[in-house]
Amino acid sequence: MSKVAISIRNTFFSISAGQIVALLLNIITFGIAARMLDVNDFGRFNYLLAIVGILAKLVDFGLNPIVFRETSHTKSYNQYIGTTLIFKVFMLLILLIFSNLSMWLINESGTGFILMNLMLLNVFFSNKFTNIRELSVIPFKVELRMALPMSLVILDNIIFLILVLFLNNFENKLVVFGIFYLISNIPGAILLLISLVKNFHFKPDFSYPKLKEIVIEALPLFGFIIFTYIFMQADIIILRFFRGDADVGIYSVAIRLSMPLIIIPTALTSSIFSILVRKIKEEIDYSIIVNTTLKLLAVFALSLFLIISFNSELIINIIFGSKFISSKIPLIILSFSLLFLFINFFILDLFTALNLQKINFKYSVLLNIIVLPLYLLLIPNYSFYGASAGKTLTFFLGSVYLSYFLSKKIHLKINAFKILYWFVFNLLTNYLLNLILHEYVLGIINFLVLASSVIVFRIFTKDELLKITEMFGLGDRISKIIK
């Protein structure tokens, strides 16, 4: 295997392992915090986080992908990253000033005012916002040296977990939780900046012509990112408006246990993206890769849905506690939406490789056109049940929209009936097992049945299995085993 292939594989495992560990630590930390906070405070925190997330996107301008693309060719980190970094810091300072003025004008409460400022400051340091931290990681991505950045993400989550363990020692737990949320991200951000300077001799070099060039090229992506983020956060904002903090707290548990699973298509797509781009540029048929990936994502998503559905109450009780048990149904509904979310995520990346970003932008606009009326119709009467159903239905319609355009580019060849038979078999089997097995054993047995049934039903052909293993650099070894 070539050095480049080894670097790509190592980078893939660094990103995947880092994201999985960070996700588990984050779930544990928020689970502990949710037990210490009341439902209203947990809902209020997540509501303000959604507001800050949208505001941060508004001043981000979607510049990072363009900077990533340009520095991949030129390695001009000082000029491209320096220019963008200075611009983003300036925009965040303006956001901070205007946000404080707005809160003063509407007479925001003391707790809300402090929390909002803590979260706005966290935009400078947190890996969860793309504004600064993700921009600083770009040289590491270009050089395929992602071990350090992902280690720092894990460090953030470890510090956060340790701090939250002491949350019960304070009176105003909600504000202290916000302080911990900010403090936990500062060491990693500082260490990343030091490493950026040391390893890449980074010295910010501002260039207005470069800034103008980057902003103009990023505008279509900016629109897509803004509309997508509004779609992802609108349910929490509208739910809080109509039903209050308690319902947001219940719904946030379902969101935190389902939506972060997007790391699965993220890791899978990142591993095959370079292969797809090469085949597209060389005009080589890439349909088998696309069909295999779509099938793999469908199997992953449906498996997660079955495991979560039959273990939802246990999962919520263990992680967040019995006071959030009402999250059970929204969690099951949102876990089903993963089927469409996974597929959409991959197709959108494929359209980027095909230089069809206009479809991505139209998709993001379409999601909002569909979901906002649904939320306004469903949430006032059905609360978090309506929010989860509205989001799932919109993801489904988004899949139909994207699949229509994809079918114009390649021949979609997926045996949907075989997957359906496999799914129904596992649905019935899990239902029967649920009647006779203890809940602590059920999850393990569910997983084993799912894994073995994929083989029994021959969901994947030999060619597809080889394609799947190709991304891990194991194609030669697996081909020998299969033959």
VMD Tcl script that draws the C-alpha trace (Angstrom):
set ca {
  {0.00 0.00 0.00}
  {1.33 3.48 -0.89}
  {2.21 6.11 1.72}
  {-0.69 8.26 0.54}
  {-3.13 5.36 0.94}
  {-1.77 4.66 4.42}
  {-2.12 8.35 5.33}
  {-5.70 8.44 4.05}
  {-6.58 5.29 5.98}
  {-4.93 6.57 9.18}
  {-6.68 9.92 8.81}
  {-10.02 8.15 8.34}
  {-9.51 6.11 11.51}
  {-8.29 9.18 13.43}
  {-11.41 11.14 12.50}
  {-13.78 8.20 13.02}
  {-12.32 7.11 16.36}
  {-12.10 10.70 17.59}
  {-15.70 11.46 16.66}
  {-17.02 8.25 18.25}
  {-15.12 8.75 21.52}
  {-16.08 12.44 21.65}
  {-19.73 11.55 20.99}
  {-19.82 8.95 23.78}
  {-18.16 11.34 26.24}
  {-20.56 14.11 25.24}
  {-23.61 11.89 25.72}
  {-22.36 10.77 29.15}
  {-21.60 14.36 30.20}
  {-24.96 15.73 29.13}
  {-26.64 12.72 30.71}
  {-25.02 13.52 34.07}
  {-25.84 17.21 33.71}
  {-29.47 16.46 32.82}
  {-29.82 14.47 36.04}
  {-28.53 17.43 38.08}
  {-30.49 20.12 36.22}
  {-34.26 20.21 36.15}
  {-36.09 19.65 32.86}
  {-36.80 23.37 32.38}
  {-33.14 24.38 32.81}
  {-31.98 21.65 30.45}
  {-34.50 22.86 27.87}
  {-33.46 26.49 28.31}
  {-29.80 25.64 27.80}
  {-30.52 23.76 24.57}
  {-32.81 26.54 23.32}
  {-30.12 29.21 23.80}
  {-27.57 26.89 22.22}
  {-29.79 26.63 19.14}
  {-30.11 30.43 18.93}
  {-26.35 30.95 19.24}
  {-25.74 28.23 16.65}
  {-27.85 30.08 14.07}
  {-26.22 33.44 14.90}
  {-22.76 31.89 14.58}
  {-23.64 30.52 11.14}
  {-24.85 33.94 10.01}
  {-21.37 35.44 10.51}
  {-19.46 32.34 9.36}
  {-20.22 32.83 5.63}
  {-19.41 29.19 4.82}
  {-15.79 30.11 4.03}
  {-14.07 26.98 5.36}
  {-14.72 24.65 2.37}
  {-13.30 27.24 -0.04}
  {-10.23 27.79 2.15}
  {-9.79 24.01 2.41}
  {-9.97 23.64 -1.36}
  {-7.53 26.48 -2.10}
  {-4.95 25.55 0.52}
  {-5.04 21.93 -0.68}
  {-3.50 23.23 -3.92}
  {-1.35 26.15 -2.78}
  {-0.49 25.39 0.88}
  {-0.72 29.19 1.38}
  {-1.90 28.86 4.96}
  {-0.75 32.29 6.17}
  {-2.70 34.22 3.56}
  {-5.87 32.13 3.15}
  {-6.34 31.04 6.76}
  {-4.92 34.28 8.17}
  {-7.28 36.43 6.10}
  {-10.31 34.30 6.95}
  {-9.39 34.05 10.65}
  {-9.08 37.83 11.07}
  {-12.37 38.37 9.22}
  {-14.21 35.80 11.34}
  {-12.89 37.20 14.63}
  {-14.02 40.67 13.54}
  {-17.49 39.40 12.62}
  {-17.83 37.49 15.91}
  {-16.95 40.63 17.88}
  {-19.68 42.52 16.01}
  {-22.09 39.67 16.74}
  {-21.17 39.82 20.43}
  {-21.87 43.57 20.58}
  {-25.19 43.44 18.71}
  {-26.38 40.39 20.69}
  {-25.76 42.19 23.97}
  {-27.58 45.29 22.72}
  {-30.53 43.13 21.66}
  {-30.68 41.37 25.03}
  {-30.55 44.75 26.80}
  {-33.41 46.09 24.67}
  {-35.67 43.10 25.36}
  {-34.75 43.08 29.08}
  {-33.40 39.53 29.04}
  {-33.14 38.01 32.52}
  {-29.81 37.87 34.35}
  {-29.41 34.12 33.88}
  {-30.33 34.27 30.20}
  {-27.98 37.23 29.65}
  {-25.02 35.44 31.25}
  {-25.71 32.14 29.48}
  {-26.03 33.82 26.10}
  {-22.68 35.58 26.54}
  {-20.97 32.40 27.70}
  {-22.19 30.57 24.59}
  {-21.23 33.44 22.27}
  {-17.71 33.43 23.75}
  {-17.62 29.68 23.26}
  {-17.95 30.19 19.49}
  {-14.32 31.35 19.55}
  {-13.11 28.12 21.19}
  {-15.51 25.22 20.63}
  {-15.02 22.49 18.05}
  {-18.81 22.33 17.71}
  {-18.82 25.68 15.88}
  {-17.15 25.95 12.47}
  {-16.14 29.59 12.85}
  {-12.62 29.42 14.35}
  {-11.68 25.94 15.50}
  {-12.53 24.11 12.28}
  {-10.70 26.78 10.28}
  {-7.57 26.21 12.37}
  {-7.75 22.47 11.65}
  {-7.58 22.90 7.85}
  {-3.75 22.60 7.54}
  {-3.91 19.33 9.47}
  {-6.59 18.05 7.08}
  {-4.53 19.06 4.04}
  {-1.43 17.31 5.37}
  {-3.45 14.26 6.52}
  {-2.33 14.71 10.13}
  {-5.59 14.63 12.04}
  {-4.46 12.68 15.11}
  {-3.64 15.81 17.14}
  {-6.84 17.80 16.36}
  {-9.03 14.80 17.18}
  {-7.07 14.18 20.39}
  {-7.76 17.77 21.41}
  {-11.49 17.26 20.73}
  {-11.41 14.28 23.08}
  {-9.51 16.42 25.62}
  {-12.30 19.03 25.47}
  {-14.88 16.38 26.30}
  {-12.82 14.82 29.10}
  {-12.37 18.22 30.78}
  {-16.08 18.93 30.38}
  {-17.00 15.56 31.91}
  {-14.67 16.09 34.90}
  {-16.04 19.59 35.54}
  {-19.68 18.47 35.32}
  {-19.06 15.87 38.03}
  {-18.75 18.81 40.47}
  {-21.91 20.56 39.25}
  {-23.97 19.59 42.29}
  {-21.62 21.62 44.53}
  {-22.97 24.89 43.12}
  {-26.25 26.70 43.71}
  {-26.97 28.20 40.26}
  {-26.28 24.99 38.35}
  {-27.45 26.30 34.96}
  {-25.01 29.22 34.87}
  {-22.16 27.08 36.23}
  {-22.92 24.48 33.55}
  {-22.56 27.22 30.94}
  {-19.23 28.28 32.47}
  {-17.99 24.68 32.41}
  {-19.12 24.41 28.77}
  {-16.91 27.38 27.92}
  {-13.88 26.53 30.07}
  {-13.63 22.96 28.76}
  {-12.95 24.17 25.21}
  {-10.28 26.79 25.95}
  {-7.22 24.51 26.55}
  {-7.80 22.55 23.33}
  {-8.23 25.75 21.28}
  {-5.01 27.24 22.68}
  {-3.04 24.02 22.13}
  {-4.35 23.80 18.56}
  {-3.23 27.36 17.84}
  {0.21 26.69 19.33}
  {0.54 23.54 17.22}
  {-0.60 25.47 14.12}
  {2.16 28.04 14.63}
  {4.79 25.43 15.49}
  {4.10 22.85 12.78}
  {3.08 25.13 9.91}
  {4.90 28.37 10.85}
  {1.55 30.09 10.81}
  {1.57 33.92 10.77}
  {-1.77 35.56 9.87}
  {-1.45 37.63 6.69}
  {-4.59 39.62 5.87}
  {-5.39 40.25 2.20}
  {-8.59 42.08 1.21}
  {-8.50 40.81 -2.43}
  {-8.23 37.24 -1.12}
  {-11.09 37.83 1.30}
  {-13.28 39.19 -1.50}
  {-12.43 36.19 -3.69}
  {-13.21 33.67 -0.93}
  {-16.48 35.33 0.08}
  {-17.78 35.48 -3.52}
  {-16.99 31.80 -4.13}
  {-18.49 30.77 -0.79}
  {-21.86 32.51 -1.26}
  {-23.75 29.45 -2.65}
  {-22.35 27.27 0.17}
  {-23.20 30.00 2.67}
  {-26.84 29.91 1.60}
  {-26.94 26.11 1.84}
  {-25.34 26.10 5.30}
  {-27.64 28.82 6.67}
  {-30.86 27.21 5.45}
  {-29.72 23.75 6.59}
  {-28.85 25.00 10.06}
  {-32.14 26.87 10.37}
  {-33.92 23.65 9.42}
  {-32.00 21.67 12.06}
  {-32.70 24.18 14.86}
  {-36.18 25.50 13.99}
  {-37.93 22.66 15.83}
  {-36.34 23.61 19.16}
  {-37.04 27.33 18.72}
  {-40.69 26.85 17.67}
  {-41.24 24.19 20.35}
  {-39.98 26.56 23.02}
  {-42.21 29.37 21.73}
  {-45.40 27.29 21.85}
  {-44.74 24.78 24.63}
  {-41.97 26.11 26.90}
  {-38.59 24.99 28.29}
  {-39.79 21.69 29.76}
  {-40.92 20.31 26.41}
  {-37.65 21.51 24.83}
  {-35.78 19.62 27.55}
  {-37.66 16.39 26.76}
  {-37.20 16.83 23.01}
  {-33.50 17.74 23.37}
  {-32.79 14.31 24.86}
  {-34.23 12.64 21.75}
  {-32.17 14.97 19.53}
  {-28.94 14.35 21.45}
  {-29.38 10.58 21.22}
  {-30.20 10.48 17.50}
  {-28.83 13.35 15.41}
  {-25.14 12.96 16.44}
  {-25.22 9.55 14.71}
  {-24.57 11.56 11.53}
  {-20.92 10.69 12.28}
  {-21.58 7.36 10.49}
  {-22.22 8.81 7.00}
  {-19.59 11.49 7.73}
  {-16.90 8.87 8.28}
  {-18.07 6.69 5.40}
  {-18.34 9.57 2.94}
  {-14.94 10.99 3.86}
  {-13.34 7.62 3.16}
  {-14.68 7.32 -0.38}
  {-14.88 10.96 -1.42}
  {-11.41 11.03 -2.99}
  {-12.18 7.82 -4.92}
  {-15.41 9.31 -6.25}
  {-13.73 12.57 -7.31}
  {-11.01 10.68 -9.16}
  {-13.48 8.47 -11.01}
  {-15.67 11.45 -11.92}
  {-12.71 13.43 -13.29}
  {-11.44 10.42 -15.25}
  {-14.99 9.71 -16.48}
  {-14.95 6.19 -15.00}
  {-18.23 4.57 -14.01}
  {-18.80 5.27 -10.31}
  {-22.36 3.92 -10.06}
  {-21.39 0.73 -8.19}
  {-19.70 2.80 -5.48}
  {-22.75 5.03 -5.12}
  {-25.25 2.15 -5.07}
  {-23.17 0.15 -2.59}
  {-22.74 3.14 -0.28}
  {-26.45 3.94 -0.36}
  {-27.28 0.33 0.48}
  {-24.71 0.27 3.29}
  {-26.09 3.51 4.77}
  {-29.65 2.15 4.58}
  {-28.64 -1.02 6.44}
  {-26.78 0.99 9.08}
  {-29.71 3.37 9.59}
  {-32.39 0.67 9.79}
  {-30.23 -1.36 12.20}
  {-29.86 1.67 14.46}
  {-33.61 2.26 14.29}
  {-34.37 -1.31 15.39}
  {-31.81 -1.29 18.21}
  {-32.94 2.11 19.51}
  {-36.66 1.34 19.14}
  {-36.57 -1.81 21.26}
  {-34.15 -0.34 23.81}
  {-35.21 3.31 23.92}
  {-36.57 3.29 27.46}
  {-33.46 1.56 28.79}
  {-31.14 3.96 26.92}
  {-32.93 7.05 28.26}
  {-33.09 5.72 31.83}
  {-29.40 4.83 31.92}
  {-28.09 8.06 30.36}
  {-30.56 10.81 31.29}
  {-32.77 9.35 34.01}
  {-36.44 8.56 34.43}
  {-37.60 12.21 34.39}
  {-36.85 12.27 30.64}
  {-38.72 9.04 29.84}
  {-41.23 11.03 27.75}
  {-38.42 11.33 25.16}
  {-39.03 7.67 24.23}
  {-41.47 8.16 21.33}
  {-39.68 11.21 19.82}
  {-36.43 9.23 19.99}
  {-37.96 6.29 18.11}
  {-39.40 8.60 15.44}
  {-36.13 10.50 15.01}
  {-34.13 7.27 14.86}
  {-36.25 6.26 11.87}
  {-35.44 9.60 10.22}
  {-31.76 8.51 10.20}
  {-32.56 6.38 7.14}
  {-33.30 9.51 5.11}
  {-30.72 11.70 6.85}
  {-27.87 9.27 6.06}
  {-28.90 8.96 2.41}
  {-29.33 12.72 1.99}
  {-25.94 13.44 3.55}
  {-24.14 11.18 1.11}
  {-26.02 12.39 -1.99}
  {-25.32 16.03 -1.07}
  {-21.59 15.31 -0.86}
  {-21.79 13.45 -4.17}
  {-23.44 16.48 -5.81}
  {-20.58 18.63 -4.48}
  {-18.10 16.29 -6.17}
  {-20.18 16.57 -9.37}
  {-20.15 20.38 -9.08}
  {-23.93 20.45 -8.62}
  {-24.00 22.65 -5.50}
  {-27.06 24.50 -6.85}
  {-29.14 21.38 -6.15}
  {-27.79 21.36 -2.58}
  {-28.88 24.96 -2.09}
  {-32.35 24.30 -3.52}
  {-32.61 21.25 -1.25}
  {-31.87 23.35 1.85}
  {-34.50 25.92 0.83}
  {-37.03 23.15 0.11}
  {-36.53 21.65 3.58}
  {-37.48 24.93 5.23}
  {-40.45 25.50 2.93}
  {-41.79 22.08 3.92}
  {-40.89 21.89 7.59}
  {-41.80 25.34 8.91}
  {-45.55 25.00 8.06}
  {-45.46 21.44 9.42}
  {-43.97 22.64 12.72}
  {-46.51 25.45 13.01}
  {-49.29 22.94 12.37}
  {-48.05 20.06 14.52}
  {-46.07 21.51 17.45}
  {-48.84 23.62 19.09}
  {-51.06 20.53 19.36}
  {-48.61 17.62 19.57}
  {-45.50 19.20 21.11}
  {-42.32 17.14 20.74}
  {-44.24 14.34 19.00}
  {-45.19 16.77 16.26}
  {-41.65 18.15 16.04}
  {-40.09 14.71 15.57}
  {-42.75 13.65 13.05}
  {-42.35 16.89 11.08}
  {-38.58 16.53 10.87}
  {-38.82 12.88 9.79}
  {-41.40 13.58 7.08}
  {-39.28 16.44 5.74}
  {-36.15 14.28 5.60}
  {-38.16 11.72 3.64}
  {-39.39 14.28 1.10}
  {-35.82 15.59 0.84}
  {-34.66 12.07 -0.02}
  {-37.27 11.82 -2.78}
  {-36.10 15.17 -4.18}
  {-32.39 14.27 -4.13}
  {-32.95 10.74 -5.45}
  {-34.82 12.17 -8.44}
  {-31.80 14.24 -9.49}
  {-29.39 11.41 -8.67}
  {-31.35 9.05 -10.94}
  {-30.62 11.45 -13.79}
  {-26.87 11.02 -13.26}
  {-26.59 7.28 -12.61}
  {-28.70 4.15 -12.76}
  {-29.89 3.48 -9.21}
  {-29.70 -0.26 -8.72}
  {-30.71 -1.14 -5.17}
  {-32.77 -4.19 -4.36}
  {-35.19 -2.40 -2.05}
  {-37.42 -5.47 -1.63}
  {-34.55 -7.57 -0.29}
  {-33.74 -4.85 2.25}
  {-37.44 -4.59 3.12}
  {-37.70 -8.37 3.71}
  {-34.57 -8.20 5.89}
  {-36.02 -5.28 7.85}
  {-39.42 -6.94 8.41}
  {-37.72 -10.16 9.53}
  {-35.64 -8.28 12.09}
  {-38.62 -6.21 13.20}
  {-40.65 -9.34 13.97}
  {-37.68 -11.15 15.50}
  {-36.86 -8.23 17.78}
  {-40.49 -7.96 18.82}
  {-40.57 -11.63 19.83}
  {-37.20 -11.37 21.61}
  {-38.49 -8.32 23.46}
  {-41.26 -10.50 24.95}
  {-38.94 -13.16 26.36}
  {-35.55 -11.53 27.04}
  {-34.42 -9.23 29.83}
  {-33.89 -5.65 28.67}
  {-30.17 -5.70 29.55}
  {-29.60 -8.71 27.28}
  {-31.93 -7.62 24.47}
  {-29.58 -5.06 22.89}
  {-26.71 -7.53 22.50}
  {-28.96 -10.22 21.01}
  {-30.54 -7.64 18.68}
  {-27.13 -6.69 17.35}
  {-26.09 -10.31 16.78}
  {-29.36 -11.10 14.95}
  {-29.01 -8.02 12.75}
  {-25.40 -8.80 11.84}
  {-26.05 -12.46 11.05}
  {-29.23 -11.75 9.08}
  {-27.31 -9.43 6.73}
  {-25.27 -12.49 5.73}
  {-28.25 -14.86 5.62}
  {-30.29 -12.53 3.40}
  {-27.22 -11.80 1.24}
  {-27.87 -8.09 1.35}
  {-24.48 -7.38 -0.25}
  {-22.99 -9.11 -3.29}
  {-19.31 -10.11 -3.50}
  {-18.52 -7.08 -5.64}
  {-20.21 -4.81 -3.14}
  {-18.31 -6.35 -0.23}
  {-15.06 -5.70 -2.06}
  {-16.06 -2.09 -2.63}
  {-16.90 -1.68 1.05}
  {-13.54 -3.03 2.19}
  {-11.66 -0.97 -0.40}
  {-12.05 2.17 1.67}
  {-10.09 0.55 4.51}
  {-7.28 -0.63 2.26}
  {-8.28 -4.27 2.81}
  {-9.63 -5.04 -0.65}
  {-6.81 -7.40 -1.66}
  {-7.03 -9.44 1.51}
  {-10.82 -9.72 1.44}
  {-10.83 -10.68 -2.25}
  {-8.56 -13.61 -1.45}
  {-10.88 -14.73 1.34}
  {-14.00 -14.42 -0.84}
  {-12.40 -16.28 -3.74}
}
mol new
graphics top color blue
foreach p $ca { graphics top sphere $p radius 0.5 }
foreach p [lrange $ca 0 end-1] q [lrange $ca 1 end] { graphics top cylinder $p $q radius 0.2 }
display resetview
